[in-house]
Amino acid sequence: MSDTTFAAFHPVSDTCIREAMGLWFEQFAPGQVFDHRPGITVSQTANANEALASLNQAMIHFDHHYAEATEFGVPLVVSTLTLQYAIGLGWKTFGRRRRILGFSSIRLIAPVRGGDTLYARSRIIATAPLADDPDCGAVEAVIALLRPDGATIADIGCTFAIYRHGTASGLPASFGA
């Protein structure tokens, strides 16, 4: 194997390289902006499934005939699915998180429809040690959910517990060095 070092890849043996995702707590700093790719195109099937799984019976989410008579003209994506995509699209950047500590704000600015493609952009607001968890630090971010034209459709303020470099000894080997 070559001596080439890749930040997101770690040698496991002479013939095997393991991909690792996410930054360590020490790599985050206030003011950083991360554009998360790839995006995702929301399907109406995923939307209807989320509505049914979450027992959301608002007809605007799954009844096309009903939705035609509303100001939107088509079914809207369930807000919980929109939030899941906002968090999920940043998994590669925040992949070394232990947990989500909380949400400080959730703003749903524009409707999402089946067929819309969504992208995410995270801005780091603050970092701080966690007194109750020396293995992690707190990373506060605002995640903007964007349309391809750059229009913001939602923003979510949240704080993650992110592992410090060298403290993840209890993690599975697949987590990466």
Biotite code that builds the C-alpha atoms (Angstrom):
import biotite.structure as struc

atoms = struc.array([
    struc.Atom([0.000, 0.000, 0.000], chain_id="A", res_id=1, res_name="MET", atom_name="CA", element="C"),
    struc.Atom([1.190, 3.556, -0.693], chain_id="A", res_id=2, res_name="SER", atom_name="CA", element="C"),
    struc.Atom([2.335, 6.009, 2.001], chain_id="A", res_id=3, res_name="ASP", atom_name="CA", element="C"),
    struc.Atom([-0.445, 8.384, 0.922], chain_id="A", res_id=4, res_name="THR", atom_name="CA", element="C"),
    struc.Atom([-2.568, 9.626, 3.842], chain_id="A", res_id=5, res_name="THR", atom_name="CA", element="C"),
    struc.Atom([-6.222, 10.432, 3.379], chain_id="A", res_id=6, res_name="PHE", atom_name="CA", element="C"),
    struc.Atom([-7.971, 12.365, 6.167], chain_id="A", res_id=7, res_name="ALA", atom_name="CA", element="C"),
    struc.Atom([-11.147, 10.280, 5.954], chain_id="A", res_id=8, res_name="ALA", atom_name="CA", element="C"),
    struc.Atom([-9.446, 6.923, 5.378], chain_id="A", res_id=9, res_name="PHE", atom_name="CA", element="C"),
    struc.Atom([-7.381, 4.868, 7.817], chain_id="A", res_id=10, res_name="HIS", atom_name="CA", element="C"),
    struc.Atom([-5.312, 1.749, 7.105], chain_id="A", res_id=11, res_name="PRO", atom_name="CA", element="C"),
    struc.Atom([-6.594, -1.344, 8.867], chain_id="A", res_id=12, res_name="VAL", atom_name="CA", element="C"),
    struc.Atom([-4.090, -3.753, 7.337], chain_id="A", res_id=13, res_name="SER", atom_name="CA", element="C"),
    struc.Atom([-1.689, -3.859, 4.390], chain_id="A", res_id=14, res_name="ASP", atom_name="CA", element="C"),
    struc.Atom([-4.574, -4.361, 1.983], chain_id="A", res_id=15, res_name="THR", atom_name="CA", element="C"),
    struc.Atom([-7.546, -2.783, 3.732], chain_id="A", res_id=16, res_name="CYS", atom_name="CA", element="C"),
    struc.Atom([-8.506, 0.858, 4.253], chain_id="A", res_id=17, res_name="ILE", atom_name="CA", element="C"),
    struc.Atom([-11.462, 1.894, 6.401], chain_id="A", res_id=18, res_name="ARG", atom_name="CA", element="C"),
    struc.Atom([-13.473, 5.020, 5.646], chain_id="A", res_id=19, res_name="GLU", atom_name="CA", element="C"),
    struc.Atom([-14.153, 7.223, 8.684], chain_id="A", res_id=20, res_name="ALA", atom_name="CA", element="C"),
    struc.Atom([-16.645, 10.076, 8.752], chain_id="A", res_id=21, res_name="MET", atom_name="CA", element="C"),
    struc.Atom([-16.944, 13.105, 10.917], chain_id="A", res_id=22, res_name="GLY", atom_name="CA", element="C"),
    struc.Atom([-14.732, 15.659, 12.549], chain_id="A", res_id=23, res_name="LEU", atom_name="CA", element="C"),
    struc.Atom([-13.403, 15.518, 16.085], chain_id="A", res_id=24, res_name="TRP", atom_name="CA", element="C"),
    struc.Atom([-14.555, 18.163, 18.574], chain_id="A", res_id=25, res_name="PHE", atom_name="CA", element="C"),
    struc.Atom([-11.200, 19.977, 18.308], chain_id="A", res_id=26, res_name="GLU", atom_name="CA", element="C"),
    struc.Atom([-11.675, 20.453, 14.558], chain_id="A", res_id=27, res_name="GLN", atom_name="CA", element="C"),
    struc.Atom([-14.794, 22.614, 14.953], chain_id="A", res_id=28, res_name="PHE", atom_name="CA", element="C"),
    struc.Atom([-14.605, 26.387, 15.443], chain_id="A", res_id=29, res_name="ALA", atom_name="CA", element="C"),
    struc.Atom([-17.195, 29.170, 15.549], chain_id="A", res_id=30, res_name="PRO", atom_name="CA", element="C"),
    struc.Atom([-17.758, 30.710, 12.128], chain_id="A", res_id=31, res_name="GLY", atom_name="CA", element="C"),
    struc.Atom([-17.073, 27.568, 10.092], chain_id="A", res_id=32, res_name="GLN", atom_name="CA", element="C"),
    struc.Atom([-19.638, 26.811, 7.387], chain_id="A", res_id=33, res_name="VAL", atom_name="CA", element="C"),
    struc.Atom([-20.110, 23.315, 5.968], chain_id="A", res_id=34, res_name="PHE", atom_name="CA", element="C"),
    struc.Atom([-22.026, 22.618, 2.747], chain_id="A", res_id=35, res_name="ASP", atom_name="CA", element="C"),
    struc.Atom([-23.327, 19.066, 3.041], chain_id="A", res_id=36, res_name="HIS", atom_name="CA", element="C"),
    struc.Atom([-23.504, 16.974, -0.119], chain_id="A", res_id=37, res_name="ARG", atom_name="CA", element="C"),
    struc.Atom([-25.094, 15.068, -1.667], chain_id="A", res_id=38, res_name="PRO", atom_name="CA", element="C"),
    struc.Atom([-28.598, 16.434, -1.349], chain_id="A", res_id=39, res_name="GLY", atom_name="CA", element="C"),
    struc.Atom([-31.762, 14.377, -1.322], chain_id="A", res_id=40, res_name="ILE", atom_name="CA", element="C"),
    struc.Atom([-34.895, 14.452, -3.438], chain_id="A", res_id=41, res_name="THR", atom_name="CA", element="C"),
    struc.Atom([-37.948, 13.926, -1.254], chain_id="A", res_id=42, res_name="VAL", atom_name="CA", element="C"),
    struc.Atom([-40.421, 11.366, -2.570], chain_id="A", res_id=43, res_name="SER", atom_name="CA", element="C"),
    struc.Atom([-44.132, 11.531, -1.963], chain_id="A", res_id=44, res_name="GLN", atom_name="CA", element="C"),
    struc.Atom([-43.932, 7.869, -0.921], chain_id="A", res_id=45, res_name="THR", atom_name="CA", element="C"),
    struc.Atom([-41.438, 8.693, 1.871], chain_id="A", res_id=46, res_name="ALA", atom_name="CA", element="C"),
    struc.Atom([-43.693, 11.567, 2.884], chain_id="A", res_id=47, res_name="ASN", atom_name="CA", element="C"),
    struc.Atom([-46.841, 9.415, 3.054], chain_id="A", res_id=48, res_name="ALA", atom_name="CA", element="C"),
    struc.Atom([-44.932, 6.721, 4.967], chain_id="A", res_id=49, res_name="ASN", atom_name="CA", element="C"),
    struc.Atom([-43.715, 9.297, 7.522], chain_id="A", res_id=50, res_name="GLU", atom_name="CA", element="C"),
    struc.Atom([-47.246, 10.661, 7.931], chain_id="A", res_id=51, res_name="ALA", atom_name="CA", element="C"),
    struc.Atom([-48.591, 7.169, 8.572], chain_id="A", res_id=52, res_name="LEU", atom_name="CA", element="C"),
    struc.Atom([-45.689, 6.073, 10.799], chain_id="A", res_id=53, res_name="ALA", atom_name="CA", element="C"),
    struc.Atom([-45.992, 9.190, 12.972], chain_id="A", res_id=54, res_name="SER", atom_name="CA", element="C"),
    struc.Atom([-49.807, 8.934, 13.051], chain_id="A", res_id=55, res_name="LEU", atom_name="CA", element="C"),
    struc.Atom([-50.026, 12.368, 11.429], chain_id="A", res_id=56, res_name="ASN", atom_name="CA", element="C"),
    struc.Atom([-53.489, 12.261, 9.907], chain_id="A", res_id=57, res_name="GLN", atom_name="CA", element="C"),
    struc.Atom([-53.488, 15.763, 8.418], chain_id="A", res_id=58, res_name="ALA", atom_name="CA", element="C"),
    struc.Atom([-54.826, 15.162, 4.904], chain_id="A", res_id=59, res_name="MET", atom_name="CA", element="C"),
    struc.Atom([-52.497, 17.817, 3.438], chain_id="A", res_id=60, res_name="ILE", atom_name="CA", element="C"),
    struc.Atom([-49.664, 15.264, 3.656], chain_id="A", res_id=61, res_name="HIS", atom_name="CA", element="C"),
    struc.Atom([-51.108, 12.304, 1.763], chain_id="A", res_id=62, res_name="PHE", atom_name="CA", element="C"),
    struc.Atom([-54.457, 13.134, 0.103], chain_id="A", res_id=63, res_name="ASP", atom_name="CA", element="C"),
    struc.Atom([-53.703, 14.673, -3.292], chain_id="A", res_id=64, res_name="HIS", atom_name="CA", element="C"),
    struc.Atom([-57.364, 15.456, -4.014], chain_id="A", res_id=65, res_name="HIS", atom_name="CA", element="C"),
    struc.Atom([-57.687, 17.329, -0.716], chain_id="A", res_id=66, res_name="TYR", atom_name="CA", element="C"),
    struc.Atom([-54.351, 19.129, -1.210], chain_id="A", res_id=67, res_name="ALA", atom_name="CA", element="C"),
    struc.Atom([-55.433, 20.388, -4.661], chain_id="A", res_id=68, res_name="GLU", atom_name="CA", element="C"),
    struc.Atom([-58.044, 22.563, -2.936], chain_id="A", res_id=69, res_name="ALA", atom_name="CA", element="C"),
    struc.Atom([-55.507, 24.201, -0.591], chain_id="A", res_id=70, res_name="THR", atom_name="CA", element="C"),
    struc.Atom([-53.274, 27.206, -1.280], chain_id="A", res_id=71, res_name="GLU", atom_name="CA", element="C"),
    struc.Atom([-50.408, 24.764, -1.984], chain_id="A", res_id=72, res_name="PHE", atom_name="CA", element="C"),
    struc.Atom([-52.165, 22.651, -4.624], chain_id="A", res_id=73, res_name="GLY", atom_name="CA", element="C"),
    struc.Atom([-50.188, 19.494, -3.790], chain_id="A", res_id=74, res_name="VAL", atom_name="CA", element="C"),
    struc.Atom([-49.436, 17.475, -0.645], chain_id="A", res_id=75, res_name="PRO", atom_name="CA", element="C"),
    struc.Atom([-46.824, 18.964, 1.688], chain_id="A", res_id=76, res_name="LEU", atom_name="CA", element="C"),
    struc.Atom([-43.996, 17.029, 3.302], chain_id="A", res_id=77, res_name="VAL", atom_name="CA", element="C"),
    struc.Atom([-44.493, 16.244, 6.985], chain_id="A", res_id=78, res_name="VAL", atom_name="CA", element="C"),
    struc.Atom([-42.391, 18.632, 9.085], chain_id="A", res_id=79, res_name="SER", atom_name="CA", element="C"),
    struc.Atom([-40.812, 15.796, 11.077], chain_id="A", res_id=80, res_name="THR", atom_name="CA", element="C"),
    struc.Atom([-39.449, 14.318, 7.836], chain_id="A", res_id=81, res_name="LEU", atom_name="CA", element="C"),
    struc.Atom([-38.080, 17.733, 6.849], chain_id="A", res_id=82, res_name="THR", atom_name="CA", element="C"),
    struc.Atom([-36.266, 17.922, 10.198], chain_id="A", res_id=83, res_name="LEU", atom_name="CA", element="C"),
    struc.Atom([-34.913, 14.386, 9.816], chain_id="A", res_id=84, res_name="GLN", atom_name="CA", element="C"),
    struc.Atom([-33.422, 15.319, 6.447], chain_id="A", res_id=85, res_name="TYR", atom_name="CA", element="C"),
    struc.Atom([-31.841, 18.474, 7.891], chain_id="A", res_id=86, res_name="ALA", atom_name="CA", element="C"),
    struc.Atom([-30.060, 16.453, 10.578], chain_id="A", res_id=87, res_name="ILE", atom_name="CA", element="C"),
    struc.Atom([-29.306, 13.471, 8.337], chain_id="A", res_id=88, res_name="GLY", atom_name="CA", element="C"),
    struc.Atom([-27.723, 15.452, 5.511], chain_id="A", res_id=89, res_name="LEU", atom_name="CA", element="C"),
    struc.Atom([-24.931, 16.550, 7.859], chain_id="A", res_id=90, res_name="GLY", atom_name="CA", element="C"),
    struc.Atom([-24.018, 13.058, 9.045], chain_id="A", res_id=91, res_name="TRP", atom_name="CA", element="C"),
    struc.Atom([-20.590, 13.061, 7.366], chain_id="A", res_id=92, res_name="LYS", atom_name="CA", element="C"),
    struc.Atom([-19.529, 16.253, 9.148], chain_id="A", res_id=93, res_name="THR", atom_name="CA", element="C"),
    struc.Atom([-21.095, 15.420, 12.522], chain_id="A", res_id=94, res_name="PHE", atom_name="CA", element="C"),
    struc.Atom([-20.470, 11.660, 12.221], chain_id="A", res_id=95, res_name="GLY", atom_name="CA", element="C"),
    struc.Atom([-18.437, 11.516, 15.416], chain_id="A", res_id=96, res_name="ARG", atom_name="CA", element="C"),
    struc.Atom([-21.293, 12.686, 17.588], chain_id="A", res_id=97, res_name="ARG", atom_name="CA", element="C"),
    struc.Atom([-22.260, 10.796, 20.690], chain_id="A", res_id=98, res_name="ARG", atom_name="CA", element="C"),
    struc.Atom([-25.702, 12.344, 20.788], chain_id="A", res_id=99, res_name="ARG", atom_name="CA", element="C"),
    struc.Atom([-27.799, 15.406, 20.023], chain_id="A", res_id=100, res_name="ILE", atom_name="CA", element="C"),
    struc.Atom([-27.943, 17.478, 23.204], chain_id="A", res_id=101, res_name="LEU", atom_name="CA", element="C"),
    struc.Atom([-30.925, 19.563, 22.172], chain_id="A", res_id=102, res_name="GLY", atom_name="CA", element="C"),
    struc.Atom([-32.606, 21.949, 19.775], chain_id="A", res_id=103, res_name="PHE", atom_name="CA", element="C"),
    struc.Atom([-32.611, 25.683, 20.463], chain_id="A", res_id=104, res_name="SER", atom_name="CA", element="C"),
    struc.Atom([-34.793, 26.637, 17.504], chain_id="A", res_id=105, res_name="SER", atom_name="CA", element="C"),
    struc.Atom([-36.761, 25.178, 14.625], chain_id="A", res_id=106, res_name="ILE", atom_name="CA", element="C"),
    struc.Atom([-38.046, 27.462, 11.874], chain_id="A", res_id=107, res_name="ARG", atom_name="CA", element="C"),
    struc.Atom([-40.001, 26.050, 8.949], chain_id="A", res_id=108, res_name="LEU", atom_name="CA", element="C"),
    struc.Atom([-39.841, 28.929, 6.473], chain_id="A", res_id=109, res_name="ILE", atom_name="CA", element="C"),
    struc.Atom([-41.298, 27.500, 3.257], chain_id="A", res_id=110, res_name="ALA", atom_name="CA", element="C"),
    struc.Atom([-43.273, 24.383, 2.341], chain_id="A", res_id=111, res_name="PRO", atom_name="CA", element="C"),
    struc.Atom([-41.573, 21.236, 1.061], chain_id="A", res_id=112, res_name="VAL", atom_name="CA", element="C"),
    struc.Atom([-43.320, 19.127, -1.567], chain_id="A", res_id=113, res_name="ARG", atom_name="CA", element="C"),
    struc.Atom([-42.701, 15.646, -2.892], chain_id="A", res_id=114, res_name="GLY", atom_name="CA", element="C"),
    struc.Atom([-40.128, 15.932, -5.675], chain_id="A", res_id=115, res_name="GLY", atom_name="CA", element="C"),
    struc.Atom([-38.224, 18.813, -4.030], chain_id="A", res_id=116, res_name="ASP", atom_name="CA", element="C"),
    struc.Atom([-34.464, 18.391, -3.743], chain_id="A", res_id=117, res_name="THR", atom_name="CA", element="C"),
    struc.Atom([-32.943, 19.549, -0.465], chain_id="A", res_id=118, res_name="LEU", atom_name="CA", element="C"),
    struc.Atom([-29.400, 20.483, 0.555], chain_id="A", res_id=119, res_name="TYR", atom_name="CA", element="C"),
    struc.Atom([-28.035, 21.417, 3.971], chain_id="A", res_id=120, res_name="ALA", atom_name="CA", element="C"),
    struc.Atom([-25.526, 23.991, 5.200], chain_id="A", res_id=121, res_name="ARG", atom_name="CA", element="C"),
    struc.Atom([-24.302, 24.112, 8.790], chain_id="A", res_id=122, res_name="SER", atom_name="CA", element="C"),
    struc.Atom([-22.792, 27.144, 10.485], chain_id="A", res_id=123, res_name="ARG", atom_name="CA", element="C"),
    struc.Atom([-20.888, 26.550, 13.720], chain_id="A", res_id=124, res_name="ILE", atom_name="CA", element="C"),
    struc.Atom([-22.025, 29.014, 16.382], chain_id="A", res_id=125, res_name="ILE", atom_name="CA", element="C"),
    struc.Atom([-20.024, 27.915, 19.430], chain_id="A", res_id=126, res_name="ALA", atom_name="CA", element="C"),
    struc.Atom([-17.932, 25.136, 20.929], chain_id="A", res_id=127, res_name="THR", atom_name="CA", element="C"),
    struc.Atom([-17.489, 24.385, 24.614], chain_id="A", res_id=128, res_name="ALA", atom_name="CA", element="C"),
    struc.Atom([-16.311, 21.615, 26.917], chain_id="A", res_id=129, res_name="PRO", atom_name="CA", element="C"),
    struc.Atom([-18.922, 19.342, 28.461], chain_id="A", res_id=130, res_name="LEU", atom_name="CA", element="C"),
    struc.Atom([-18.475, 19.164, 32.236], chain_id="A", res_id=131, res_name="ALA", atom_name="CA", element="C"),
    struc.Atom([-20.523, 15.958, 32.505], chain_id="A", res_id=132, res_name="ASP", atom_name="CA", element="C"),
    struc.Atom([-18.807, 14.221, 29.571], chain_id="A", res_id=133, res_name="ASP", atom_name="CA", element="C"),
    struc.Atom([-15.014, 14.625, 29.360], chain_id="A", res_id=134, res_name="PRO", atom_name="CA", element="C"),
    struc.Atom([-14.902, 12.418, 26.227], chain_id="A", res_id=135, res_name="ASP", atom_name="CA", element="C"),
    struc.Atom([-16.927, 14.996, 24.284], chain_id="A", res_id=136, res_name="CYS", atom_name="CA", element="C"),
    struc.Atom([-17.340, 18.682, 23.667], chain_id="A", res_id=137, res_name="GLY", atom_name="CA", element="C"),
    struc.Atom([-20.472, 20.609, 22.737], chain_id="A", res_id=138, res_name="ALA", atom_name="CA", element="C"),
    struc.Atom([-20.773, 21.940, 19.189], chain_id="A", res_id=139, res_name="VAL", atom_name="CA", element="C"),
    struc.Atom([-23.635, 24.377, 18.613], chain_id="A", res_id=140, res_name="GLU", atom_name="CA", element="C"),
    struc.Atom([-24.723, 24.760, 14.983], chain_id="A", res_id=141, res_name="ALA", atom_name="CA", element="C"),
    struc.Atom([-27.479, 26.232, 12.869], chain_id="A", res_id=142, res_name="VAL", atom_name="CA", element="C"),
    struc.Atom([-28.427, 23.912, 10.018], chain_id="A", res_id=143, res_name="ILE", atom_name="CA", element="C"),
    struc.Atom([-30.103, 25.575, 7.038], chain_id="A", res_id=144, res_name="ALA", atom_name="CA", element="C"),
    struc.Atom([-32.126, 23.375, 4.688], chain_id="A", res_id=145, res_name="LEU", atom_name="CA", element="C"),
    struc.Atom([-31.891, 24.793, 1.162], chain_id="A", res_id=146, res_name="LEU", atom_name="CA", element="C"),
    struc.Atom([-33.482, 24.410, -2.243], chain_id="A", res_id=147, res_name="ARG", atom_name="CA", element="C"),
    struc.Atom([-31.123, 24.081, -5.249], chain_id="A", res_id=148, res_name="PRO", atom_name="CA", element="C"),
    struc.Atom([-31.602, 27.820, -5.961], chain_id="A", res_id=149, res_name="ASP", atom_name="CA", element="C"),
    struc.Atom([-30.215, 28.611, -2.479], chain_id="A", res_id=150, res_name="GLY", atom_name="CA", element="C"),
    struc.Atom([-33.560, 29.592, -0.917], chain_id="A", res_id=151, res_name="ALA", atom_name="CA", element="C"),
    struc.Atom([-33.742, 28.597, 2.751], chain_id="A", res_id=152, res_name="THR", atom_name="CA", element="C"),
    struc.Atom([-36.774, 26.485, 3.590], chain_id="A", res_id=153, res_name="ILE", atom_name="CA", element="C"),
    struc.Atom([-35.901, 25.681, 7.223], chain_id="A", res_id=154, res_name="ALA", atom_name="CA", element="C"),
    struc.Atom([-33.269, 26.332, 9.826], chain_id="A", res_id=155, res_name="ASP", atom_name="CA", element="C"),
    struc.Atom([-32.607, 24.346, 12.946], chain_id="A", res_id=156, res_name="ILE", atom_name="CA", element="C"),
    struc.Atom([-30.444, 25.379, 15.880], chain_id="A", res_id=157, res_name="GLY", atom_name="CA", element="C"),
    struc.Atom([-29.002, 22.361, 17.653], chain_id="A", res_id=158, res_name="CYS", atom_name="CA", element="C"),
    struc.Atom([-26.134, 21.253, 19.853], chain_id="A", res_id=159, res_name="THR", atom_name="CA", element="C"),
    struc.Atom([-24.204, 18.019, 19.419], chain_id="A", res_id=160, res_name="PHE", atom_name="CA", element="C"),
    struc.Atom([-21.938, 16.131, 21.824], chain_id="A", res_id=161, res_name="ALA", atom_name="CA", element="C"),
    struc.Atom([-18.916, 15.400, 19.587], chain_id="A", res_id=162, res_name="ILE", atom_name="CA", element="C"),
    struc.Atom([-16.108, 13.051, 20.633], chain_id="A", res_id=163, res_name="TYR", atom_name="CA", element="C"),
    struc.Atom([-12.721, 14.574, 21.409], chain_id="A", res_id=164, res_name="ARG", atom_name="CA", element="C"),
    struc.Atom([-9.785, 13.162, 19.453], chain_id="A", res_id=165, res_name="HIS", atom_name="CA", element="C"),
    struc.Atom([-8.291, 10.157, 21.208], chain_id="A", res_id=166, res_name="GLY", atom_name="CA", element="C"),
    struc.Atom([-11.186, 9.582, 23.613], chain_id="A", res_id=167, res_name="THR", atom_name="CA", element="C"),
    struc.Atom([-13.351, 7.297, 21.511], chain_id="A", res_id=168, res_name="ALA", atom_name="CA", element="C"),
    struc.Atom([-11.760, 4.061, 22.744], chain_id="A", res_id=169, res_name="SER", atom_name="CA", element="C"),
    struc.Atom([-15.150, 2.543, 23.550], chain_id="A", res_id=170, res_name="GLY", atom_name="CA", element="C"),
    struc.Atom([-16.414, 3.021, 20.007], chain_id="A", res_id=171, res_name="LEU", atom_name="CA", element="C"),
    struc.Atom([-16.672, 0.274, 17.406], chain_id="A", res_id=172, res_name="PRO", atom_name="CA", element="C"),
    struc.Atom([-13.615, -0.132, 15.182], chain_id="A", res_id=173, res_name="ALA", atom_name="CA", element="C"),
    struc.Atom([-15.648, 1.070, 12.203], chain_id="A", res_id=174, res_name="SER", atom_name="CA", element="C"),
    struc.Atom([-15.764, 4.560, 13.793], chain_id="A", res_id=175, res_name="PHE", atom_name="CA", element="C"),
    struc.Atom([-12.227, 5.275, 12.605], chain_id="A", res_id=176, res_name="GLY", atom_name="CA", element="C"),
    struc.Atom([-9.041, 6.484, 14.252], chain_id="A", res_id=177, res_name="ALA", atom_name="CA", element="C"),
])
